Amino acid sequence: MPPSEHPASPSGPTPTPSPAAPAAHFIHDLIEADIASQRWGLGTPGGPRIHTRFPPEPNGYLHVGHAKSICLNFGLAVKYNGLFNLRFDDTNPAKEEQEYVDAIKDDVRWLLSAFNAGDYERGPHAGGVFFASDYFQTMYDFAIELINKGKAYVCELSGEEVSKRRGTPSVPATSPFRDRPAAESLKLLAEMRDGKHAAGAMTLRAKIDLASPNFNLRDPVLYRIVHEAHHNTGTKWCIYPMYDWAHGFEDSLEHITHSICTLEFENHRPLYDWFIKSVNEGRSADGSGALGKPIHHPQQIEFAKLRPTYTVMSKRNLLKMVQDNVVRGWDDPRMPTIRGLRRRGYTAHALKSFAEEVGVTKVESSIDIGRMENALREHLNTIAPRAMAVLRPLKVTIENWPEGKIDELDFVINPEDPSLGKRKVAFTKVIYVERDDFMEVPTKKYFRLSPPTADGAPGAEVRLRWAYFLTCTGVIKNDAGEVIELRATIDPATRGGDSPLGPDGQPLKKVKGTLHWVSAEHAIDAEVRLFDRLFTAEEPGLRTGNWLDDLNPKSLEVVHAKVEPVLATAKPGEHFQFERLGYFVVDADSAPGKLVFNRAVGLKDDRVAGGGEKKAASVRMYPLAEAAHELKLKQDKLLAIIAAAGPADFASRTTKELTIDEVRKLKEWVKANPVK
């Protein structure tokens, strides 16, 4: 259970950041204003500490959107020397499982390791692990209080009937049970709790305002009957609080100072405030009344959720992909779940960096998933040892290399970390190179292996990484005319992969192509899973209305590779850079004698031009006709709406098209302002 008082800072007042260092985002500004005003006693000797939480529902696995919230909330606790709780909003037993609870704990602990500041159970910011179900009795008692205050009643309308009576912005909602006497509601609520009524037979509703323009305040349901065993409380309860009823009280009972939520909860904030104010009605500061002292009233702050491109985030959609075997499970490396990203090869550090890099705003927008990939690429570049692997092997026999000779060459383990030094790599008469690194009829600007020309000119000379310059001298094909082997020679003077220098100190010869390779004698087999984005569209389903239409049929390719023997003892979770190919991680399916690697990310963003400048991101554009179809409008109506609420520069655009974000914002505008 949570403490009855705010935990005091062990080091005195909550530290106030220096005015010389402006807050990075608006939530910092709000918190620092609360500290400056000593709200709740913040910033005073022995006063409370900033206290945040991450409140997942244990009805599925966490995804990358949750990762942003986790990093934001724990980051605030770290920045202001505060506390952080992990709390499960377990108010719906029909969809919750212990499996999800355990996975969420593990994923959150893993992600928080990137802060090097402990987690929710250990370290200076550990607030603890809590469950909404810890407070079921307290919340039930609060419900009884509201009935006694004339602020709640038992309603016998079905869910369908409540929806029919919900009203419109100009027509109030109705309920024939709104004026039910408190004593009768108390009796019925007790019967609901004792299991005397069927699921759906009745609910407890707050008595607020049936005519409110905010439909959340139109007498929302507080409790419903659910005859399901709960993962934490067993069969003790057969009525369960609605999320909205539980949310604010959980924060209050845990003394959360700043309840950080995503924007969809902004219209719910007046409801949470009403609940706490209603419970506090009749309470006294000194606790002398029958109801005791007022309960804590946290500050809710909303921010825009993380919406990466080329993925779906809805738990319903993720579950459908799992159930329909579109993916191999919640931890499929193509999934946006934290479990999937971990298996893909993402590090906690990369996800933290990504969450911090995209920032915190109140503006809904899509985030280019390439930014997340860049965060991983940048981290793995610093920590991943280098190795060589050939994904699609082509045999090369070196004609001027003695049989049985093995040359032990120096290989730099990681150029970004000189302290790791070098290791040895064996070079022999027969090696494997990538099949893609040979072209029988080379195109212009192709600088890799090619055979001698028909007029006798030698094939192109290339550098074998860390080894020798090599030239193709011949090609061997099978009966089907397929290339199955190359013949080649090496230049012994280029050992180490560099040309000898001339009298002027310059290389005697230069090559334009560098290839990776492995010794055929020493190479070991490995399965390599080449993962790509799960969807081909930036926003799946926007074009056709069905997100499944945009699934990428080439999101996974499995190849059987030849890899260096140094990888034979690699353990699941270990990262490597396969030179020229990308960053890879050992998969959980890997076992002794059966290596399995997943491609985490390529070596570079393929939008980077040769000069090092990034090309503009490829953004899906929607012509007016297609945008009108998406918004279910005629084009003339769409043009009028664009003039009123669309992009300011639309009239001056040469091509009358809209971006995905612009279409989405117009859709939200139309939803809020129905077009007649």
Secondary structure as the mmCIF struct_conf table of DSSP 4:
data_model
#
loop_
_struct_conf.conf_type_id
_struct_conf.id
_struct_conf.beg_label_comp_id
_struct_conf.beg_label_asym_id
_struct_conf.beg_label_seq_id
_struct_conf.end_label_comp_id
_struct_conf.end_label_asym_id
_struct_conf.end_label_seq_id
BEND BEND1 SER A 4 GLU A 5
HELX_LH_PP_P HELX_LH_PP_P1 HIS A 6 PRO A 7
STRN STRN1 ALA A 8 ALA A 8
HELX_LH_PP_P HELX_LH_PP_P2 SER A 9 SER A 9
TURN_TY1_P TURN_TY1_P1 PRO A 10 SER A 11
BEND BEND2 GLY A 12 PRO A 13
HELX_LH_PP_P HELX_LH_PP_P3 THR A 14 SER A 18
TURN_TY1_P TURN_TY1_P2 PRO A 19 ALA A 20
BEND BEND3 ALA A 21 ALA A 21
BEND BEND4 ALA A 24 HIS A 25
HELX_RH_AL_P HELX_RH_AL_P1 PHE A 26 ALA A 36
TURN_TY1_P TURN_TY1_P3 SER A 37 GLN A 38
HELX_RH_3T_P HELX_RH_3T_P1 ARG A 39 GLY A 41
TURN_TY1_P TURN_TY1_P4 LEU A 42 GLY A 43
BEND BEND5 THR A 44 THR A 44
TURN_TY1_P TURN_TY1_P5 PRO A 45 GLY A 46
STRN STRN2 PRO A 48 PRO A 48
HELX_LH_PP_P HELX_LH_PP_P4 ARG A 49 ILE A 50
STRN STRN3 HIS A 51 PHE A 54
BEND BEND6 PRO A 58 GLY A 60
STRN STRN4 HIS A 63 HIS A 63
HELX_RH_AL_P HELX_RH_AL_P2 VAL A 64 LYS A 79
TURN_TY1_P TURN_TY1_P6 TYR A 80 ASN A 81
STRN STRN5 LEU A 83 PHE A 88
TURN_TY1_P TURN_TY1_P7 PRO A 93 LYS A 95
HELX_RH_AL_P HELX_RH_AL_P3 GLN A 98 LEU A 112
HELX_RH_3T_P HELX_RH_3T_P2 SER A 113 PHE A 115
TURN_TY1_P TURN_TY1_P8 ASN A 116 ASN A 116
BEND BEND7 ALA A 117 ALA A 117
BEND BEND8 TYR A 120 GLY A 123
TURN_TY1_P TURN_TY1_P9 PRO A 124 HIS A 125
STRN STRN6 ALA A 126 PHE A 131
HELX_RH_3T_P HELX_RH_3T_P3 ALA A 132 TYR A 135
HELX_RH_AL_P HELX_RH_AL_P4 PHE A 136 ASN A 148
TURN_TY1_P TURN_TY1_P10 LYS A 149 GLY A 150
BEND BEND9 LYS A 151 LYS A 151
STRN STRN7 ALA A 152 CYS A 155
HELX_RH_AL_P HELX_RH_AL_P5 GLY A 159 LYS A 164
TURN_TY1_P TURN_TY1_P11 ARG A 165 ARG A 165
BEND BEND10 ARG A 166 ARG A 166
STRN STRN8 THR A 168 THR A 168
TURN_TY1_P TURN_TY1_P12 PRO A 169 SER A 170
STRN STRN9 VAL A 171 VAL A 171
TURN_TY1_P TURN_TY1_P13 PRO A 176 ASP A 179
HELX_RH_AL_P HELX_RH_AL_P6 ALA A 182 ARG A 193
TURN_TY1_P TURN_TY1_P14 ASP A 194 GLY A 195
BEND BEND11 HIS A 197 HIS A 197
TURN_TY1_P TURN_TY1_P15 ALA A 199 GLY A 200
BEND BEND12 ALA A 201 ALA A 201
STRN STRN10 THR A 203 ALA A 206
BEND BEND13 ILE A 208 ILE A 208
TURN_TY1_P TURN_TY1_P16 LEU A 210 ALA A 211
BEND BEND14 PRO A 213 ASN A 214
HELX_RH_3T_P HELX_RH_3T_P4 PHE A 215 LEU A 217
BEND BEND15 ARG A 218 ASP A 219
STRN STRN11 VAL A 221 ILE A 225
STRN STRN12 HIS A 230 HIS A 230
TURN_TY1_P TURN_TY1_P17 HIS A 231 THR A 233
STRN STRN13 GLY A 234 GLY A 234
TURN_TY1_P TURN_TY1_P18 THR A 235 THR A 235
BEND BEND16 LYS A 236 LYS A 236
BEND BEND17 CYS A 238 CYS A 238
STRN STRN14 ILE A 239 PRO A 241
HELX_RH_AL_P HELX_RH_AL_P7 TYR A 243 LEU A 253
TURN_TY1_P TURN_TY1_P19 GLU A 254 HIS A 255
BEND BEND18 THR A 257 THR A 257
STRN STRN15 HIS A 258 THR A 262
HELX_RH_3T_P HELX_RH_3T_P5 LEU A 263 HIS A 268
HELX_RH_AL_P HELX_RH_AL_P8 ARG A 269 ASN A 280
TURN_TY1_P TURN_TY1_P20 GLU A 281 GLY A 282
TURN_TY1_P TURN_TY1_P21 ALA A 285 ASP A 286
BEND BEND19 GLY A 289 GLY A 289
TURN_TY1_P TURN_TY1_P22 ALA A 290 LEU A 291
BEND BEND20 LYS A 293 LYS A 293
HELX_LH_PP_P HELX_LH_PP_P5 PRO A 294 HIS A 296
HELX_LH_PP_P HELX_LH_PP_P6 PRO A 298 PRO A 298
STRN STRN16 GLN A 299 PHE A 303
HELX_LH_PP_P HELX_LH_PP_P7 ALA A 304 LEU A 306
STRN STRN17 PRO A 308 PRO A 308
BEND BEND21 THR A 309 TYR A 310
HELX_RH_AL_P HELX_RH_AL_P9 LYS A 315 GLN A 323
TURN_TY1_P TURN_TY1_P23 ASP A 324 ASN A 325
BEND BEND22 VAL A 326 GLY A 329
TURN_TY1_P TURN_TY1_P24 TRP A 330 ASP A 331
TURN_TY1_P TURN_TY1_P25 PRO A 333 ARG A 334
BEND BEND23 MET A 335 PRO A 336
STRN STRN18 THR A 337 THR A 337
HELX_RH_AL_P HELX_RH_AL_P10 ILE A 338 ARG A 344
TURN_TY1_P TURN_TY1_P26 GLY A 345 GLY A 345
HELX_RH_AL_P HELX_RH_AL_P11 ALA A 348 VAL A 358
BEND BEND24 LYS A 362 LYS A 362
STRN STRN19 ILE A 367 ILE A 367
HELX_RH_AL_P HELX_RH_AL_P12 ILE A 369 ILE A 383
HELX_LH_PP_P HELX_LH_PP_P8 ALA A 384 PRO A 385
STRN STRN20 ARG A 386 ALA A 387
STRN STRN21 ALA A 389 VAL A 390
BEND BEND25 LEU A 391 ARG A 392
STRN STRN22 PRO A 393 ILE A 398
TURN_TY1_P TURN_TY1_P27 GLU A 399 ASN A 400
BEND BEND26 TRP A 401 TRP A 401
TURN_TY1_P TURN_TY1_P28 GLU A 403 GLY A 404
STRN STRN23 ASP A 407 VAL A 412
BEND BEND27 ILE A 413 ILE A 413
TURN_TY1_P TURN_TY1_P29 PRO A 415 GLU A 416
HELX_RH_3T_P HELX_RH_3T_P6 PRO A 418 LEU A 420
STRN STRN24 LYS A 422 PHE A 427
BEND BEND28 LYS A 429 LYS A 429
STRN STRN25 VAL A 430 GLU A 434
HELX_RH_3T_P HELX_RH_3T_P7 ARG A 435 ASP A 437
STRN STRN26 PHE A 438 PHE A 438
BEND BEND29 GLU A 440 VAL A 441
HELX_LH_PP_P HELX_LH_PP_P9 PRO A 442 THR A 443
TURN_TY1_P TURN_TY1_P30 LYS A 444 LYS A 445
BEND BEND30 ARG A 448 ARG A 448
STRN STRN27 LEU A 449 LEU A 449
HELX_LH_PP_P HELX_LH_PP_P10 PRO A 451 THR A 453
TURN_TY1_P TURN_TY1_P31 ALA A 454 ASP A 455
BEND BEND31 GLY A 456 GLY A 456
HELX_LH_PP_P HELX_LH_PP_P11 ALA A 457 ALA A 460
STRN STRN28 GLU A 461 LEU A 464
TURN_TY1_P TURN_TY1_P32 ARG A 465 TRP A 466
BEND BEND32 ALA A 467 ALA A 467
STRN STRN29 PHE A 469 LYS A 477
TURN_TY1_P TURN_TY1_P33 ASP A 479 ALA A 480
BEND BEND33 GLY A 481 GLY A 481
STRN STRN30 VAL A 483 ASP A 491
HELX_RH_3T_P HELX_RH_3T_P8 PRO A 492 THR A 494
TURN_TY1_P TURN_TY1_P34 ARG A 495 GLY A 497
HELX_LH_PP_P HELX_LH_PP_P12 SER A 499 PRO A 500
STRN STRN31 LEU A 501 LEU A 501
TURN_TY1_P TURN_TY1_P35 PRO A 503 ASP A 504
BEND BEND34 GLY A 505 GLN A 506
STRN STRN32 PRO A 507 PRO A 507
BEND BEND35 LEU A 508 LEU A 508
BEND BEND36 LYS A 512 LYS A 512
STRN STRN33 THR A 514 LEU A 515
STRN STRN34 VAL A 518 SER A 519
TURN_TY1_P TURN_TY1_P36 ALA A 520 HIS A 522
STRN STRN35 ILE A 524 PHE A 531
BEND BEND37 LEU A 534 LEU A 534
STRN STRN36 PHE A 535 PHE A 535
BEND BEND38 THR A 536 GLU A 539
TURN_TY1_P TURN_TY1_P37 PRO A 540 THR A 544
BEND BEND39 GLY A 545 GLY A 545
HELX_RH_3T_P HELX_RH_3T_P9 TRP A 547 ASP A 550
STRN STRN37 LEU A 551 LEU A 551
TURN_TY1_P TURN_TY1_P38 PRO A 553 LYS A 554
BEND BEND40 SER A 555 SER A 555
STRN STRN38 LEU A 556 VAL A 563
HELX_RH_3T_P HELX_RH_3T_P10 PRO A 565 THR A 569
HELX_LH_PP_P HELX_LH_PP_P13 ALA A 570 LYS A 571
TURN_TY1_P TURN_TY1_P39 PRO A 572 GLY A 573
STRN STRN39 HIS A 575 PHE A 578
TURN_TY1_P TURN_TY1_P40 GLU A 579 LEU A 581
STRN STRN40 GLY A 582 VAL A 586
TURN_TY1_P TURN_TY1_P41 ALA A 588 ASP A 589
STRN STRN41 ALA A 591 ALA A 591
TURN_TY1_P TURN_TY1_P42 PRO A 592 GLY A 593
STRN STRN42 LYS A 594 LYS A 594
STRN STRN43 LEU A 595 VAL A 601
BEND BEND41 LEU A 603 LYS A 604
TURN_TY1_P TURN_TY1_P43 ASP A 606 ARG A 607
STRN STRN44 VAL A 608 VAL A 608
TURN_TY1_P TURN_TY1_P44 GLY A 610 GLY A 611
BEND BEND42 GLY A 612 GLY A 612
HELX_LH_PP_P HELX_LH_PP_P14 GLU A 613 GLU A 613
STRN STRN45 LYS A 614 LYS A 614
HELX_LH_PP_P HELX_LH_PP_P15 LYS A 615 ALA A 617
STRN STRN46 MET A 621 PRO A 623
HELX_RH_AL_P HELX_RH_AL_P13 LEU A 624 LEU A 631
TURN_TY1_P TURN_TY1_P45 LYS A 632 LYS A 632
HELX_RH_AL_P HELX_RH_AL_P14 GLN A 635 ALA A 645
BEND BEND43 GLY A 646 GLY A 646
TURN_TY1_P TURN_TY1_P46 ALA A 648 ASP A 649
HELX_RH_3T_P HELX_RH_3T_P11 PHE A 650 SER A 652
BEND BEND44 THR A 654 THR A 655
STRN STRN47 GLU A 657 THR A 659
HELX_RH_AL_P HELX_RH_AL_P15 ILE A 660 ALA A 672
BEND BEND45 ASN A 673 ASN A 673
#
